[in-house]
Every structure is written in structure tokens, then in C-alpha cells.
Amino acid sequence: MASLRIDSAGLRDLIASIADFFEARGVQAWATGGFVRDLLLGLLVYDIDISVVGDPLVLGPALAGTLGGTYFSLQEERGHSRVLLPDRHVHLDLMPLRGSDIEIDLRARDYTIDALAAPLGELSRGEAPIVDPAGGLADLGASIVRMTSEQRFAEDSLRLLRGPRIANQLSFEIEPATAEAIRRHAGEITSAAPERQRDEVVRIFSSERAGAGIRLLDELGLFAVLLPEMEPARGVEQPTNHHFYDVLGHSFAAVEALDMLLSEKRPESSPEREIWEELWEGLAWCGGLREYFREETSPGTTRGALLKFCGLLHDIAKPQTKSIDKDGRMRFFGHSDVGAEMARRLMQRLRFPTREISLVAAMIDAHLRPLQLGQQGLPSRRAVYRFFRDTRGAGIDTLFLAMADHLGSVGPRVSVEGFRAHVALTGYILHLRFADEEVISPTRLIDGDDVMAALGIEQSEVIGALLEAVREAQAGGEVATKEQALALARTRLAELTAATRE
């Protein structure tokens, strides 16, 4: 019988503490699912799946208290609970064993490579036998994702999405009969709770192969059901300067470009390798960018994953805004602001956090701005201030989105020299952003009370407009003192008053 080993002393100590907790209470516990699978594959483990003969909703809080973690119910109706251990950078998922027989429990799981278990007590001592009733070890060795039974999809439609997500995550192939079953049931995915759909989608965009992941969803018929708002983009032609004439194909290509740009590793093939080197060598002076894209915008979602999702959605409104002018040129007037609102509604439907919705909407609304900033030479300090003001915390992300948009447009016709110009513009904007805090966050020279006292006006919306005019001038280096700020406010008020009279 195959066995499971834990080589990491820190992980073995944690498993021993968990096993001691359950043994002290006479509770049978098993390491199961993705935890066993990932250990066998030699992957880093961030979540530990544990099946118990008991009630996780009772055991979870006590285990959290013992280990100094935080408890919350994951799916209360299914008896699932989670214990977060941030100091150890892992979390524990507790599930009730279906019956008292581990093999029956495993056969009821969705995919064979997740239908694996090892007794927790033995594992805590370093090595334990693997229970494998569905042939998961053989599929793991063959890099295959195979369903245990088509019935599993009827029991929980989210499993339709888990299969391709796991295949994408592990670079595995989906076994043909399993792929065909997913296609047959694809329309049922909407019966899963929106937030559960969102979590699986986010995990795909969190991978280094997000582009391949969404193409797999499309091949399996899941993409159109999950994101019907994107379907109008299929088959919509773009101008001939786009290698991918189809808007949806361009959107997929933009995600793949972000996979490459944000990769921790230098690509092996050309021209991706040269493009990647241009970016990271050109921005080497700007430390912390990689850490920036690893920041979490919500638990489990990084800026990088959110940016890739935005890469998919950035041209969502092109079908609705497409027109042909009198000269026969194809236009998409207003697709940025219309797209921002469409993306906002899509993300609300999937229950994304408000902050993430705002970040994506800001990126889409401004995704053409970086190119526009560089059309008349290097942008002014004032223009850079406006860009970061309007992108509301997503300015850096938007710069990367613009580069991916370019790469997704030119496709294999990409010129390394042409991309170098994009990197140079991005570097210049970032230099202004980081070299002088006054460019994005000018020191307050005056406030509303100062304006009202000096100009003899009452509180109104005009005050905000005058203060913003002063901030812009400060960012541009045109105002540096309180006196200059009040003089500018007085001039601007006169202009607003004259415009109102006209």
C-alpha cells in the first residue's frame, strides 16, 4: 500500500498538535482531499483538509482555541468549518465524515485525485498508509483529472467548475469522459451560490495560467454560462490593427499577456522572454512591484488576480458601442465608461467585495489613459496627478493593464522596440508617482474655511471645485504657498462665475 510522508518538521509538528486534539476527544480524523494530493505532488501546502467522525461546527471553535487561530463556519448547512492560522500561513478545513467508513466518504467525492485519505494520527508520526478506493493515485501519476461519478455533479454543481480549476492549477488534462460530462451539465453551474462561483473563478485567475484556465472553461461550455455578459464579444470584429479581430479573442489574449508580464519566472520562448526582460529590467529601479501585485484586496484575492480578471473584462462594452463612421472607420466611443458600469454589475452579481468592484471599474474606465498620456510626449505632472486621482488606488494596475491591452492587440506581431516605448512611458509615470509625493498627494495649503473667509463665499459645491483646482496646480508645481493657493482660488472662482452668467 502506498504511504504518505511529511518531510517538513514545521508541518509535522502542526499535524501532531491537530492529531493530539482529536485523539484527546476520542474523535477519528483523516487527512483528505487536496492536502493529500498536494503533499504527494511535492507542492507547498496552504490548506489542510480534515474529515472527522464528529461535528466540525462544535470541534472547530475548540480547535481554533487550542491552536490560537480564528474559527468560522464555511458551509454551515453541510457542517463545514474553517480554522485560520495566519501565523503559520495555513488554514484547516473540517468536514464531517459521511458515515463512519472513510472509503464510502471518499467514493462520494467529485474527482479521483481528491478521493485520497490518510489517518491523521499515523501521519503525525511521519508516515501513514493512503486510502485510495477510486484509483486517484494512478490518475495523479498520469496527470489526469477524472470524475468519480457523473452523479457527483448533480449533488453539487460547483464541482463542474472545480474540475477545470484543478486541472488548470496542476497543469493536468481532463479525462475525455469527464470533459464530456462537464459539457452536458455546464448549464447547471448557475445553481451554485454566486459567491462560490466567484471563489472558483478567482482561484483560476490567481494561477500563473489564468489565460489557459478561461480557455478551458470556454472549451467545456462553462464560460458562456458563468459570464454571459461576455458572450456578445464573441465574433465581434475589431480594426485591422488588432491581430485578434474578435473582441473575445483579444480579451483572452490580454489575460495571457498579464500571465506573462506578472510571472515570477522568465519565459523560455521568444518573444515573450524579451518582452518580460524589457519590463522587469526597465522597472528594476522600482522596488516592491512584485509585492504590490501579491497584496490581498480581500482574503484569498490578490491584486494580480484581480488585474487578470479585469484584463478579461476591459473591453466588455465594445459590442454595445461599436459603430462605423462616414469614412468607414470602426469606432467604440464610450466603451471604457460603459464597460466600467457593465463590469460593476457583473461583479455585483457574483458578490465581489465593494472595494474590488471599484478597483476594476476604475481600471476599465481608465485603461486607455496611459496611451493617451504619452501621445504628446511625456505627460505633465498635472496629467499624472489626474491619472492617479481618477484611478482611485488602481493607477499602477491600470498601467500594467494598458501594456497587456497593447500585447493582446498586436499578438505575434509584437515589436520588442515598440514595447520598450510602453515600458519607458510606464517608468516615467511611476517615477513621478514615487519620486515626489506632491505629484499624487499634494500637501494641503488651504482648506474650505480659508476659501470662504478669503473669498467671502458660503459653503457650497464650488468650494470642493476650488480646492481641487489648487491641488492640481500644486501637483503641476505651479502653486507652492498659501497666498498663491488663495490667488488661484480667487481667479478660478471668477472664471466659474463668468461661465455661469453666460
C-alpha positions as CSV (number, residue, x, y, z in Angstrom):
1,M,0.0,0.0,0.0
2,A,1.3,3.5,-0.9
3,S,2.1,5.7,2.0
4,L,2.2,9.5,2.7
5,R,5.1,11.2,4.3
6,I,5.6,14.7,5.8
7,D,9.2,15.9,5.4
8,S,8.7,19.4,6.8
9,A,9.3,19.5,10.5
10,G,7.0,22.5,11.0
11,L,4.1,20.9,9.2
12,R,4.7,17.6,11.0
13,D,4.6,19.4,14.4
14,L,1.3,21.2,13.4
15,I,-0.3,17.9,12.3
16,A,0.8,16.3,15.6
17,S,-0.9,19.1,17.5
18,I,-4.1,18.6,15.5
19,A,-4.0,14.8,15.9
20,D,-3.4,15.2,19.7
21,F,-6.5,17.4,19.9
22,F,-8.8,14.9,18.2
23,E,-7.2,11.8,20.0
24,A,-7.8,13.5,23.3
25,R,-11.5,13.7,22.4
26,G,-11.8,10.2,21.0
27,V,-12.5,11.6,17.5
28,Q,-11.4,9.8,14.4
29,A,-9.7,12.2,12.0
30,W,-8.3,11.8,8.5
31,A,-6.2,14.0,6.3
32,T,-8.0,14.1,3.0
33,G,-8.5,15.6,-0.4
34,G,-6.3,18.4,-1.8
35,F,-4.0,18.3,1.2
36,V,-3.0,14.7,0.5
37,R,-2.9,15.3,-3.3
38,D,-0.6,18.3,-2.9
39,L,1.7,16.6,-0.5
40,L,2.1,13.7,-2.9
41,L,2.9,16.2,-5.7
42,G,5.5,18.0,-3.5
43,L,3.6,21.3,-3.6
44,L,3.6,23.9,-0.9
45,V,0.6,23.4,1.4
46,Y,-1.6,26.3,2.5
47,D,-4.8,24.5,3.4
48,I,-5.2,21.2,5.3
49,D,-8.4,19.2,4.7
50,I,-9.5,17.1,7.6
51,S,-12.5,14.7,7.8
52,V,-13.8,13.8,11.2
53,V,-16.3,11.4,12.8
54,G,-17.9,14.3,14.7
55,D,-19.4,17.7,14.3
56,P,-16.9,20.3,12.8
57,L,-19.2,23.1,13.9
58,V,-18.5,22.1,17.5
59,L,-15.0,20.9,17.1
60,G,-13.8,23.8,15.0
61,P,-14.1,26.6,17.7
62,A,-12.3,24.4,20.3
63,L,-9.5,23.5,17.8
64,A,-9.1,27.2,17.0
65,G,-8.8,28.0,20.7
66,T,-6.2,25.3,21.2
67,L,-4.1,26.4,18.2
68,G,-4.5,30.1,18.7
69,G,-6.4,30.5,15.4
70,T,-9.7,32.0,14.2
71,Y,-12.8,30.0,13.6
72,F,-15.8,30.5,11.3
73,S,-18.4,28.2,9.7
74,L,-17.7,27.7,6.0
75,Q,-20.8,25.9,4.8
76,E,-23.0,25.5,7.9
77,E,-25.6,23.6,6.1
78,R,-23.0,21.0,5.1
79,G,-21.3,21.1,8.5
80,H,-18.1,22.5,7.1
81,S,-15.9,24.8,9.2
82,R,-12.6,26.6,8.8
83,V,-9.8,27.5,11.3
84,L,-7.4,30.2,10.1
85,L,-3.8,30.0,11.4
86,P,-2.3,33.2,10.0
87,D,1.0,32.8,11.9
88,R,1.6,29.5,10.2
89,H,0.2,30.7,6.8
90,V,-2.3,27.9,6.6
91,H,-5.9,27.2,7.3
92,L,-7.7,24.0,8.3
93,D,-11.0,22.9,6.7
94,L,-13.0,20.5,8.8
95,M,-15.7,18.3,7.2
96,P,-17.9,15.6,8.8
97,L,-17.3,12.1,7.5
98,R,-20.2,10.7,5.6
99,G,-20.9,7.7,7.7
100,S,-18.1,6.0,9.7
101,D,-16.4,4.4,6.7
102,I,-13.7,6.5,5.1
103,E,-13.9,4.6,1.8
104,I,-17.6,5.4,1.5
105,D,-16.8,9.0,2.2
106,L,-14.0,9.1,-0.5
107,R,-16.2,7.4,-3.2
108,A,-18.7,10.2,-2.7
109,R,-16.1,12.8,-3.7
110,D,-16.0,14.5,-7.1
111,Y,-12.6,13.7,-8.6
112,T,-10.4,10.7,-8.0
113,I,-7.3,12.7,-7.2
114,D,-9.1,14.3,-4.3
115,A,-10.6,11.0,-3.1
116,L,-7.5,10.2,-1.1
117,A,-7.0,10.0,2.7
118,A,-4.5,9.1,5.4
119,P,-5.2,8.6,9.1
120,L,-4.2,11.8,10.9
121,G,-2.7,10.1,14.0
122,E,-0.3,7.9,12.0
123,L,0.6,10.9,9.7
124,S,1.5,12.9,12.7
125,R,4.3,10.4,13.4
126,G,5.7,11.0,9.9
127,E,4.2,8.4,7.6
128,A,0.7,6.9,7.0
129,P,-0.9,4.5,4.6
130,I,-3.0,6.1,1.8
131,V,-6.6,5.0,1.4
132,D,-7.4,5.1,-2.4
133,P,-10.8,3.5,-3.3
134,A,-11.3,5.4,-6.6
135,G,-7.9,5.0,-8.3
136,G,-6.7,8.5,-7.5
137,L,-3.0,7.6,-7.2
138,A,-2.9,6.2,-10.7
139,D,-4.6,9.3,-12.1
140,L,-2.3,11.5,-10.1
141,G,0.7,9.7,-11.7
142,A,-0.8,10.2,-15.1
143,S,-1.7,13.9,-14.5
144,I,-5.4,13.3,-15.2
145,V,-8.5,14.8,-13.6
146,R,-11.2,12.2,-13.6
147,M,-14.7,12.2,-12.1
148,T,-15.6,9.5,-9.6
149,S,-19.2,9.5,-10.9
150,E,-21.3,11.8,-13.1
151,Q,-23.8,11.7,-10.2
152,R,-21.5,13.9,-8.2
153,F,-22.3,16.9,-10.5
154,A,-26.0,16.6,-9.7
155,E,-25.2,16.6,-6.0
156,D,-23.2,19.9,-6.2
157,S,-23.0,21.8,-9.5
158,L,-19.9,23.7,-8.3
159,R,-18.0,20.5,-9.0
160,L,-18.3,21.3,-12.7
161,L,-16.1,24.3,-12.1
162,R,-13.7,22.6,-9.6
163,G,-12.5,20.1,-12.2
164,P,-11.2,22.6,-14.7
165,R,-9.9,24.8,-12.0
166,I,-7.9,21.9,-10.5
167,A,-6.7,20.8,-14.0
168,N,-5.5,24.4,-14.7
169,Q,-3.9,24.7,-11.3
170,L,-1.9,21.5,-11.7
171,S,-1.4,21.6,-15.5
172,F,-3.3,18.3,-15.7
173,E,-5.6,17.0,-18.5
174,I,-9.3,16.4,-18.0
175,E,-10.1,12.8,-18.9
176,P,-12.3,12.8,-22.1
177,A,-15.4,11.2,-20.5
178,T,-15.2,13.7,-17.6
179,A,-14.9,16.6,-20.0
180,E,-17.9,15.4,-21.9
181,A,-19.9,15.1,-18.7
182,I,-19.0,18.6,-17.7
183,R,-20.2,19.9,-21.1
184,R,-23.5,18.1,-20.7
185,H,-24.1,19.7,-17.3
186,A,-22.5,23.1,-17.9
187,G,-25.8,24.9,-17.8
188,E,-26.4,23.8,-14.2
189,I,-23.4,25.7,-12.8
190,T,-25.6,28.7,-12.1
191,S,-27.5,26.8,-9.4
192,A,-24.3,27.1,-7.2
193,A,-24.3,30.1,-4.9
194,P,-22.8,33.2,-6.7
195,E,-20.1,33.6,-4.1
196,R,-19.0,30.0,-4.6
197,Q,-18.8,30.5,-8.3
198,R,-16.8,33.7,-7.7
199,D,-14.3,31.9,-5.4
200,E,-13.5,29.3,-8.0
201,V,-13.2,31.9,-10.8
202,V,-10.8,33.9,-8.5
203,R,-8.7,30.8,-8.0
204,I,-8.3,30.4,-11.7
205,F,-7.2,34.0,-12.1
206,S,-4.8,33.5,-9.2
207,S,-2.9,31.0,-11.2
208,E,0.0,31.7,-13.5
209,R,-2.0,30.1,-16.3
210,A,-5.2,32.2,-16.0
211,G,-5.5,32.6,-19.7
212,A,-5.3,28.8,-20.3
213,G,-7.9,28.4,-17.5
214,I,-10.5,30.6,-19.1
215,R,-9.9,29.0,-22.5
216,L,-10.5,25.6,-20.8
217,L,-13.8,26.9,-19.3
218,D,-14.8,28.0,-22.8
219,E,-14.0,24.6,-24.3
220,L,-16.1,23.0,-21.7
221,G,-19.1,25.3,-22.2
222,L,-18.8,26.8,-18.8
223,F,-17.5,30.3,-19.8
224,A,-20.7,31.4,-21.5
225,V,-22.8,30.3,-18.5
226,L,-20.6,31.8,-15.9
227,L,-20.0,35.1,-17.6
228,P,-22.9,35.6,-20.1
229,E,-22.1,39.3,-20.2
230,M,-19.0,38.5,-22.3
231,E,-20.8,36.4,-24.9
232,P,-21.7,39.4,-27.1
233,A,-18.0,39.9,-27.6
234,R,-17.7,36.6,-29.4
235,G,-17.3,37.1,-33.1
236,V,-17.3,41.0,-32.9
237,E,-14.6,42.2,-35.3
238,Q,-12.1,44.9,-34.4
239,P,-10.0,47.2,-36.6
240,T,-7.3,45.5,-38.7
241,N,-4.5,46.8,-36.4
242,H,-5.7,44.2,-33.9
243,H,-4.2,40.7,-34.6
244,F,-7.2,39.2,-32.8
245,Y,-10.1,40.7,-34.7
246,D,-12.6,39.1,-32.4
247,V,-13.1,41.1,-29.2
248,L,-13.4,38.0,-27.0
249,G,-10.2,36.6,-28.5
250,H,-8.4,39.9,-27.8
251,S,-9.7,39.7,-24.2
252,F,-8.4,36.2,-23.7
253,A,-5.1,37.3,-25.2
254,A,-4.9,40.3,-22.7
255,V,-5.2,37.8,-19.8
256,E,-2.5,35.7,-21.3
257,A,-0.3,38.8,-21.6
258,L,-0.8,39.5,-17.9
259,D,0.1,35.9,-17.1
260,M,3.4,36.5,-18.8
261,L,4.0,40.1,-17.5
262,L,3.3,39.1,-13.9
263,S,5.1,35.8,-14.0
264,E,7.8,35.3,-11.3
265,K,9.9,33.3,-13.9
266,R,11.5,34.5,-17.1
267,P,9.6,32.9,-20.0
268,E,11.5,30.3,-22.0
269,S,10.3,31.2,-25.5
270,S,10.6,34.3,-27.7
271,P,9.4,37.0,-28.0
272,E,7.8,36.6,-24.5
273,R,11.2,36.3,-22.9
274,E,12.4,39.6,-24.4
275,I,9.2,41.3,-23.5
276,W,9.4,40.1,-19.9
277,E,13.0,41.2,-19.7
278,E,12.2,44.7,-21.1
279,L,9.6,45.1,-18.4
280,W,11.4,43.9,-15.3
281,E,14.8,45.3,-16.3
282,G,13.3,48.6,-17.3
283,L,11.4,48.9,-14.0
284,A,14.1,47.3,-11.8
285,W,14.6,50.6,-10.0
286,C,11.0,50.5,-8.8
287,G,11.3,48.1,-5.9
288,G,8.2,46.4,-4.5
289,L,6.2,46.0,-7.6
290,R,6.0,42.2,-7.3
291,E,5.0,42.5,-3.7
292,Y,2.4,45.1,-4.7
293,F,0.7,42.6,-7.0
294,R,0.8,40.0,-4.2
295,E,-1.2,42.2,-1.9
296,E,-4.6,40.9,-1.0
297,T,-7.6,43.0,-1.9
298,S,-9.7,40.6,0.1
299,P,-8.9,37.3,1.8
300,G,-7.6,34.9,-1.0
301,T,-7.7,37.5,-3.8
302,T,-4.5,39.3,-4.8
303,R,-4.1,42.5,-6.9
304,G,-2.6,40.3,-9.6
305,A,-5.6,38.0,-9.8
306,L,-8.0,41.0,-9.8
307,L,-5.9,42.6,-12.6
308,K,-6.1,39.5,-14.7
309,F,-9.9,39.4,-14.2
310,C,-10.0,43.0,-15.3
311,G,-8.0,42.1,-18.3
312,L,-10.8,39.8,-19.4
313,L,-13.5,42.4,-18.8
314,H,-11.7,45.6,-20.0
315,D,-13.4,45.6,-23.5
316,I,-16.8,44.2,-22.3
317,A,-18.7,47.1,-23.8
318,K,-17.2,47.1,-27.3
319,P,-20.1,45.2,-28.8
320,Q,-22.6,47.7,-27.5
321,T,-20.6,50.8,-28.5
322,K,-19.3,49.7,-31.9
323,S,-20.1,52.0,-34.9
324,I,-18.7,52.8,-38.3
325,D,-18.0,56.4,-39.1
326,K,-18.6,58.1,-42.5
327,D,-15.0,57.2,-43.6
328,G,-15.6,53.5,-42.9
329,R,-13.5,53.5,-39.7
330,M,-14.6,51.3,-36.8
331,R,-15.2,53.2,-33.6
332,F,-16.0,52.1,-30.0
333,F,-16.8,55.5,-28.5
334,G,-17.6,55.4,-24.8
335,H,-16.7,51.7,-24.3
336,S,-14.5,52.5,-21.3
337,D,-17.1,54.2,-19.1
338,V,-19.9,51.9,-20.4
339,G,-17.7,48.9,-19.7
340,A,-16.9,50.1,-16.2
341,E,-20.6,50.1,-15.4
342,M,-21.1,46.7,-17.0
343,A,-18.2,45.2,-15.1
344,R,-19.6,46.7,-11.9
345,R,-23.0,44.9,-12.4
346,L,-21.3,41.6,-13.3
347,M,-19.1,41.7,-10.2
348,Q,-22.1,42.6,-8.0
349,R,-23.9,39.6,-9.4
350,L,-21.0,37.4,-8.3
351,R,-20.9,39.1,-4.9
352,F,-17.4,40.5,-5.2
353,P,-16.4,42.9,-2.4
354,T,-17.3,46.6,-3.0
355,R,-13.6,47.6,-3.0
356,E,-12.7,45.1,-5.7
357,I,-15.6,46.2,-7.8
358,S,-14.5,49.8,-7.5
359,L,-10.9,49.0,-8.4
360,V,-11.9,47.0,-11.5
361,A,-14.4,49.7,-12.6
362,A,-11.7,52.4,-12.2
363,M,-9.2,50.3,-14.3
364,I,-11.6,49.7,-17.1
365,D,-12.7,53.4,-17.2
366,A,-9.1,54.5,-17.4
367,H,-7.5,51.7,-19.5
368,L,-6.9,54.0,-22.5
369,R,-5.5,56.8,-20.4
370,P,-1.8,55.6,-20.3
371,L,-1.6,55.6,-24.1
372,Q,-3.3,59.0,-24.3
373,L,-0.9,60.4,-21.7
374,G,2.0,59.7,-24.0
375,Q,0.6,60.9,-27.3
376,Q,2.0,64.4,-27.0
377,G,5.4,63.4,-25.5
378,L,6.0,62.8,-21.8
379,P,3.0,63.6,-19.6
380,S,3.0,66.7,-17.4
381,R,2.9,66.4,-13.6
382,R,-0.6,67.7,-13.6
383,A,-1.7,64.9,-16.1
384,V,-0.1,62.3,-13.9
385,Y,-1.8,63.7,-10.8
386,R,-5.2,63.5,-12.6
387,F,-4.5,59.9,-13.7
388,F,-3.8,58.7,-10.2
389,R,-6.6,60.7,-8.8
390,D,-9.1,59.3,-11.2
391,T,-8.0,55.6,-10.9
392,R,-8.6,55.7,-7.2
393,G,-6.0,53.4,-5.9
394,A,-5.6,51.4,-9.1
395,G,-3.2,53.5,-11.0
396,I,-0.3,51.1,-11.1
397,D,-2.6,48.3,-12.0
398,T,-4.0,50.3,-14.9
399,L,-0.6,50.9,-16.3
400,F,0.0,47.2,-16.5
401,L,-3.5,46.7,-17.9
402,A,-2.6,49.1,-20.7
403,M,0.6,47.2,-21.5
404,A,-1.3,43.9,-21.6
405,D,-4.0,45.6,-23.8
406,H,-1.3,46.5,-26.3
407,L,0.2,43.0,-26.3
408,G,-3.3,41.5,-26.7
409,S,-3.8,43.7,-29.7
410,V,-0.6,43.1,-31.7
411,G,-0.3,39.4,-30.8
412,P,2.6,37.7,-32.5
413,R,3.4,40.9,-34.5
414,V,4.7,42.4,-31.3
415,S,7.8,44.5,-31.6
416,V,10.2,44.5,-28.7
417,E,11.2,48.0,-29.6
418,G,7.6,49.1,-29.6
419,F,7.0,47.5,-26.2
420,R,10.1,49.3,-24.9
421,A,8.3,52.6,-25.5
422,H,5.4,51.4,-23.4
423,V,7.8,50.4,-20.6
424,A,9.5,53.8,-20.8
425,L,6.2,55.7,-20.5
426,T,5.2,53.5,-17.6
427,G,8.5,54.0,-15.9
428,Y,8.3,57.8,-16.3
429,I,4.8,57.9,-14.8
430,L,5.9,55.6,-11.9
431,H,9.0,57.7,-11.4
432,L,6.8,60.8,-10.9
433,R,4.5,58.8,-8.7
434,F,7.2,57.6,-6.4
435,A,9.9,60.3,-6.6
436,D,7.7,63.2,-5.5
437,E,4.7,62.6,-3.2
438,E,3.4,66.1,-4.1
439,V,2.5,64.7,-7.6
440,I,-0.2,62.4,-6.2
441,S,-0.9,63.8,-2.7
442,P,-0.1,67.5,-2.5
443,T,0.3,69.0,0.9
444,R,-2.8,70.9,1.9
445,L,-2.1,74.6,1.7
446,I,-5.7,75.8,2.3
447,D,-9.0,74.3,3.4
448,G,-12.6,75.2,2.9
449,D,-12.7,77.7,5.8
450,D,-9.7,79.6,4.3
451,V,-11.5,79.8,0.9
452,M,-14.8,81.0,2.4
453,A,-13.0,83.6,4.6
454,A,-10.7,85.0,1.9
455,L,-13.3,85.0,-1.0
456,G,-16.4,85.9,1.1
457,I,-18.5,82.9,-0.1
458,E,-20.6,80.4,1.7
459,Q,-20.3,76.6,1.9
460,S,-21.3,75.0,-1.5
461,E,-20.1,72.5,-4.1
462,V,-17.9,75.3,-5.5
463,I,-15.6,75.1,-2.5
464,G,-14.6,71.5,-3.5
465,A,-14.0,72.5,-7.1
466,L,-11.8,75.4,-6.0
467,L,-9.8,73.2,-3.6
468,E,-9.3,70.5,-6.3
469,A,-8.1,73.2,-8.8
470,V,-5.5,74.2,-6.2
471,R,-4.4,70.6,-5.7
472,E,-3.9,70.1,-9.4
473,A,-1.8,73.3,-9.6
474,Q,0.3,72.1,-6.7
475,A,0.9,68.8,-8.4
476,G,1.9,70.7,-11.5
477,G,4.4,72.7,-9.5
478,E,2.5,76.0,-10.2
479,V,1.4,76.7,-6.6
480,A,3.6,76.4,-3.5
481,T,2.3,78.8,-0.9
482,K,-1.0,79.6,0.9
483,E,-1.0,83.0,-0.8
484,Q,-0.6,81.5,-4.3
485,A,-3.3,79.0,-3.5
486,L,-5.8,81.7,-2.5
487,A,-4.9,83.7,-5.5
488,L,-5.6,80.8,-7.8
489,A,-8.9,80.1,-6.0
490,R,-9.9,83.7,-6.5
491,T,-9.1,83.5,-10.2
492,R,-10.9,80.2,-10.6
493,L,-14.0,81.5,-8.8
494,A,-14.2,84.5,-11.2
495,E,-14.0,82.1,-14.1
496,L,-16.7,79.9,-12.7
497,T,-18.9,82.9,-12.0
498,A,-18.4,84.3,-15.5
499,A,-19.2,80.9,-17.1
500,T,-22.4,80.7,-15.0
501,R,-23.6,84.1,-16.2
502,E,-23.0,83.1,-19.8
